[in-house]
Structures are given as structure tokens and as C-alpha cells.
Amino acid sequence: MSLTRRDFARKSAITGAGVALAGSVGALATAPNALAATDIDSDEAETARGGHHAGVGYGPLIADPNGILALPAGFSYKVITYSGRTKLESGEFTPSNHDGTATFEGPRGAVLLVNNHELAGARAQWPHPVPLTEGLVYDPAAAGGCTVVEVRRGGEVAEWVGIAGTATNCAGGSTPWGTWLTCEETEDKAGKNGFTKDHGYVFEVDPEDHRANRDPKPVKAFGRYAHEAVVIDPKRGHAYLTEDASGPNGLLYRWTPPEGFRHGRGRLRTLANDAGVLQAFKCFDSGGKFVDDLSRATRIGTVYGVDWVDVPDRDAKQVSTRKQFKDGEITRARKLEGMWWGDGGTYIVSSYAREESPVQHDGQVWFYDPKRRTLTLKVLLGVNPDPAKDGAFDGPDNITVSPYGGLVIAEDGEGVQHLFGATESGRTYPIARNELNIGTEEEPEYSEFTGVTFSPDGRTLFANIQTPGIMLAITGPWKRQKRG
């Protein structure tokens, strides 16, 4: 049933400020330095007094003598995989360009991770593509795919191919039934870059059952576009999907399963290409006014009503899905990135907005409540005036809900790159800083963080440095974060 603008305006008038703000994560300040600098300053003062950190976060970051990862006192990391150094069980080097990742319970206390490798374009240009393992290849001309990593209780690590021959595997999402959905962030068709098949799809990867991954089949029902991330509503069965695209800006999509369909292992492979209904979102404010772009929201706590509009041609045979709509028909947003299901809905990242958008910012995190059909702005980062200076955060990308409260966010901004947390009341704090300089001493460059996710028991935070491709396991004195 459609939530009309009149319905939403009426509900807003009745409840006032209270179309309830869904979810449990508070808003970050729009000033990019204010909270982070305050937290760091107070941490340093507390550390100087010799006390244990008792405030928000875990204290200041300590430089890594090995030049990889700065962490708070008491924390440590372990390199799990390293492209060009560690090897798969089949003997090839770990592929490069680590991206979206999820964890699963493995056998005998092991942790299984499915790790995307965001390798775009022609296969020949990549020194360490995903190996073309027999039976697991979609398109032999493509370099991307996923590996499955097993971290055993004793610390031993094994890695093998989950899917190969896909392109630009960016984020994705885990499913309630224990599999991984890997997303191709491309619209390349057969013939481009030597590809033999069309790309821009979602594929399912089973971390446990090797046989389930044979003869990869795209989930065409989810549409063909520059996919970024996906989540599954465990109650209603809907899939929500982000599109990282510009010219024009991308869309948030919802896929509704056909009547009688039941999710489960291997069930997505059985879907017809046109199964269910794929729709794009359309937002309006409490006054019933249409919202053309999410960057219009400049205040934390902004709530939009959401309606859904059918996508005419989900396979984009002639025209990209986002270009099939006229102005006024749907809402757009720049750099729609990571997603994570939690608190009865999904958190959705818009990484930044620039001249192509109505209003500029350096990051938003929204929360969509499927029951209320509302979208609430939880995080808003103002444009960072000095990205090379440590302390400010910009460019949120991959995201996870922390078992210790709030969010943990991977930064893909300019200059210094962090993993950072946000408490339920909006205080921000650093968790890690990338210290691996892939540039020069005169012009340093630091790759983005990706694939942030906790182990099933919540004791280990896994994250990747995308370039050259390093998976890290972070452990330490995790604690429940105060509201701040």
C-alpha cells in the first residue's frame, strides 16, 4: 500500500515532532571537527594522568611502528590476508582490492568470512585477480569475485575462491539464512573490456557449501545497475539495494518477492529474471513536499516519508535504471554506499555530495523503518575543510551496527582514513587509522577502509585496507559505549 504525501503530512501534524525517530543511533554533529577533537583532547588528558579511559571511545590512537594500523592502547591487530603475500589453498596469491565483507560461524569454532575483491575492467590489468576456479566462474574475462576466508580457533588461516569472473565487487550484504550477496558496481555489458557477459548484478555466495556456488547465476530479479550494497528484511522478505552512481545521482531500491516465495539457501537461484517487483524510492517531507535529493536534508533528525515507484526495465536493456525516471518521479542521492540491517530497519550511507547535488556534505547515514515507511537522518558530516589533518571524519562508506552500541563506520574520504565509531547520542570517536602510505613521502596517500564487520561472538572487529588488499582482525578491551 502506498504511503501518500497527504497521509504522511497528517501523521506528522498529529504527532508533531514525533513521527518517531527509528533506530538506536544518535546524530553526529555537522561540524566536522567539534566532537572528534573534544574526544581526542579529553582522552589525551586522561592518559597523561595515568588513568584508564572511561569516556566515549577508547582513547587516542597510538602510532604503529610497523606502519599499518594505529590503535588505542590495549588493542592489537593481526594480518589475516595480504594480497600478493598470502596464498589461497590452490596456491595463487590472495587477490587484491578487498571490499565488502561479512562473518559467519564456521565449523569447530572457526570464523568464516566472505571477502569481495573490487576489481574493475579488463582482467589483464590486475596482477592479482580472483583465480578462475573451475565451476565457479561467471565470465572468464572479468577479474573480480569473492574469496572465503576461514580463521580457525588456533589462529590458522585458509582461503579459497567463492566466486570468480565477476566485476567490481564492491559491497554486498549477508542474508538471514547465512549466505553472502556480492554486488557488482558496474553497468558494463558484454563486449566492453572483453567481457563475454553482461555485468551489474547481484550473486549469492555460500561460505559453507562449495557445491552451492557452482555455475554462478546472477539474481536478475534484483536488477542490473551499479550495485553497492544489499540487505534483506528478515520479517517481510524485501531486499533493499543501494546504487553508487552519478550523472544523474543513484537510487535506493526495494525488491518485493513474488507471492508465496520463501527465502532460504539456494532459493534466489530459482527466481525468474522478472520475479517480484523492483521499485525506487520517492521521498516527501512532513508538509507533503516532494524531495528530489537526500542532500536537501541539512538537519539531524530530518524525517521523510517514503513511497516506492516501479522500475520500468530492471535489466536496463537500453537505458540505465536510474535514467528511466523523469524529474519529480523519484528521489536521488550521491554515492549511496554501505547498508546494514539492525534495530528493525536498515542503515544507509550516502558517502558525500558535491556540485552535482543540491547541497554539499561529507557524509550522511540514514535509517529506513519499513514499518513506519520513514527515512530518518542519523548522521550528517559537514564538508571537511582539511582532510589531510587527523581528527576529522569524512566520506563514510561500509558500515556495521556494533554489539557495543552505536555504529562502526569505515572511512573512504580524502586524506587520513579511519575506522570510527558513533555512540547512540552522536559522539564520535576514532578506532583505527590507516598508516600504510601507498603514495610518496612528499605526497602521502592512504587507502580507504572497507568491509568493517564483527565476528559472530563480537570479540573481533574485522576490516580491510582496500589497497593493496589487507584483511585485519582487531581485538582489545571492547566496552559498551555510553550515550556520551
Number of C-alpha atoms within 10 A of each C-alpha: 5 10 14 14 21 14 14 23 19 15 14 20 14 11 10 12 13 11 19 15 21 23 20 18 23 22 24 26 20 21 14 22 19 15 19 21 16 14 22 21 14 16 23 15 14 17 15 9 9 9 10 12 18 13 15 23 26 25 26 24 19 15 16 15 9 9 11 18 22 24 25 20 16 12 17 16 17 13 14 21 25 21 21 16 11 19 18 19 13 11 11 16 21 27 34 26 28 32 31 33 31 29 26 21 17 16 12 8 11 17 19 24 24 30 31 34 31 28 29 23 19 16 21 13 11 16 13 19 26 31 26 20 16 11 13 23 24 23 21 19 22 28 30 34 33 29 26 24 23 24 19 16 12 8 11 10 19 17 24 23 27 29 31 27 25 34 31 28 32 33 31 34 25 23 21 16 13 16 22 29 24 33 34 30 29 24 20 20 15 14 10 14 15 16 21 15 17 18 26 26 26 30 25 27 27 20 26 17 12 14 10 17 21 17 13 21 17 22 21 20 23 30 26 26 28 28 33 30 31 31 26 24 17 15 8 11 17 19 18 24 29 31 28 24 23 17 9 13 20 25 29 24 24 24 21 19 20 14 8 6 14 10 16 12 16 15 11 19 17 10 16 12 15 16 18 17 18 25 23 26 18 23 25 24 20 22 14 18 13 18 21 19 20 22 22 15 20 17 14 20 20 17 27 28 28 25 20 21 17 16 19 12 16 23 21 18 10 8 11 16 22 24 13 14 16 8 9 10 17 24 24 27 28 27 25 29 28 33 29 24 23 15 14 17 22 23 27 31 29 27 27 28 22 13 7 13 20 14 15 18 23 22 28 31 27 25 28 25 21 16 10 16 17 24 27 24 26 29 24 28 27 21 20 21 10 14 17 14 12 15 21 25 32 27 27 31 30 32 28 22 24 20 17 14 18 25 22 27 30 30 27 24 23 19 18 24 28 31 25 21 26 27 26 21 16 20 24 30 27 27 22 24 24 24 21 19 14 13 11 8 8 6 8 14 19 22 26 24 31 33 32 27 27 23 17 16 10 13 15 17 21 24 27 30 25 23 19 16 23 26 25 23 21 20 17 16 11 16 13 13 21 16 16 14
